[in-house]
Structures are given as C-alpha cells and as structure tokens.
Amino acid sequence: MPLSDEERRQAADFARLDYDGFRRLAAQPGLSAHERIGFPDSLRAGREEAIWGDIRRKLPALEAGAGLAVMDIGPGCAGLPRLMMALCAARGHALTLVDSPEMLAALPDGAGIAKLPGRFPEGVAGLEALAGTQDAVLCYSVLHYAFTGGQVFAFLDAALRLLRPGGALLLGDVPNASMRRRFLASAAGRAFHRAWTGRDEDPEPGFNTPVEGEMDDAVVMALLARARAAGADAWVLPQPPELPMANRREDILVRRP
C-alpha cells in the first residue's frame, strides 16, 4: 500500500532528527509512541514483537544466564524498551537505560532499572564508571544519528568500552545507502518504489554517488575495522524479511573475546 503524502512528509522530517529533536518529540502532545521515537506508525505498529525476536536471536547474551548487566542506549519510549524491561525483570538482570530525560520519563521505573539521562556518550554522567561491566549492550535505530552528528567513531568507542570480556554489543537497524541503492536497482526494488511513492516511475539508484549525511558500505566497513582494531570481533548481519526496513537496513554485532 502506498504511503500517504502526510506519511511521506513525516518520514522525511523524522530522517532529519537529532538528539534535541527527539527531546522535543518525547514531550510533544498528540503523537503516538512510535512517532515520539521518529517512526510513522505504518513502519512500526504491529512489528515490535518481530523486531524483538530478531534482537534476542542476535544478542543471545540477554538470555545466557541470570543476574547479568544489560544496557540499552537510546531505547526511546515505545514498545521495545518495555519488552527489554520484561525480559530483564524475569531473569534478574540489572538494566541501564540511556536516553534523554524526556524519553526516560516516559518509561516506567522498576527494581533493577537505572536511568542515565543525557546524550551518549559525552553527555552521560557516570558512564566511565561502567566501563568493562556490561554483558549485553543494545543500541537500536540510533547509530545513524551519531553519524550525522559527526561522532560515530566516538560513539562506537564508548560503547565498546562498556563491554566486559565475553560481552556483546548489537548496533541494530543501521541504514545503509549502498544497500538501498542495490535494492532499488533490482526488479523487486523498482516495484517497492512504485508502491511506496504511489507513482508509476522507476527509481534512480545513483551508484557511486555518496550522499552527505548517509551511512553507506564504506562507513559500515570502517566501523567493523575500528571495532576489530580495538580487539573485538565484529560482523554485519542481515535483517529477516519480515522486519519493516530489511531491504535497506542491517545490523552490526560486536563481541569482546
């Protein structure tokens, strides 16, 4: 089903968000939980259980034992952090949530939950004290905002420092403009584009034309190389086709030996 003009406008506005923009969304009345985290309802409503299932498969450290240390960087205030809270409560994990004060205020408090307000990493007080303590760190649909802010390597470095030996970091739902171009050049991508736009025209993928502000293959591979140079193992993982943006987003898994 093609998106409405309003949904396309909303998606374009969400793509330009930064940390302060998300703070404003979190406090803006009349928005759905998905809109507060930068997604039109059409892209997230009814999809969070599938997304959560994929996260659990790729980050098995979440269920590797009991009483572990878990962190969620940029959880937002929709359904995913609540699913994370439920799992951590069931397993007795200590869960640390890092986000803006406005997003954190929209999430419930609970035993074993610590909330650290601020922009990760430089604006989070007490973060250095957690270095080398975390068994599992999740950062979902967030990394590209660090990239547009010019701090993607500092973001990765800080997240890696959190991991204890054997700990794992999942940088999920990473947009990749190169992947999107490859898809749009295919027959399936052309059909998707016509359905998305509601217009009977083929897309122009524009190979070998880097776009300012967009992550691409070069950025993803550079992140893998940086994580590996820091002594961690790192891999790019595909998303299952039932996820809403699997044709243009992928995940990065990092594990400290």
Salt bridges, closest charged atoms under 4 A:
ASP5 OD1 - ARG8 NH2 2.48
GLU6 OE2 - ARG9 NH2 2.43
ASP13 OD2 - ARG9 NH1 2.29
ASP13 OD1 - ARG16 NH2 2.69
ASP20 OD2 - ARG119 NH2 4.00
ASP41 OD1 - HIS34 ND1 3.16
GLU48 OE2 - HIS34 NE2 3.80
ASP54 OD1 - ARG57 NH2 3.92
ASP54 OD2 - LYS58 NZ 2.87
GLU63 OE2 - ARG56 NH2 2.61
GLU102 OE1 - ARG23 NE 2.81
ASP109 OD1 - LYS115 NZ 2.76
GLU122 OE2 - ARG119 NE 3.48
ASP135 OD1 - ARG164 NE 2.91
ASP157 OD2 - ARG226 NH2 2.81
ASP173 OD2 - ARG249 NH1 2.84
GLU201 OE2 - ARG199 NE 3.18
ASP202 OD1 - ARG194 NH1 2.57
GLU214 OE1 - ARG180 NH2 3.06
ASP217 OD2 - ARG182 NH1 2.68
ASP251 OD2 - LYS58 NZ 2.54
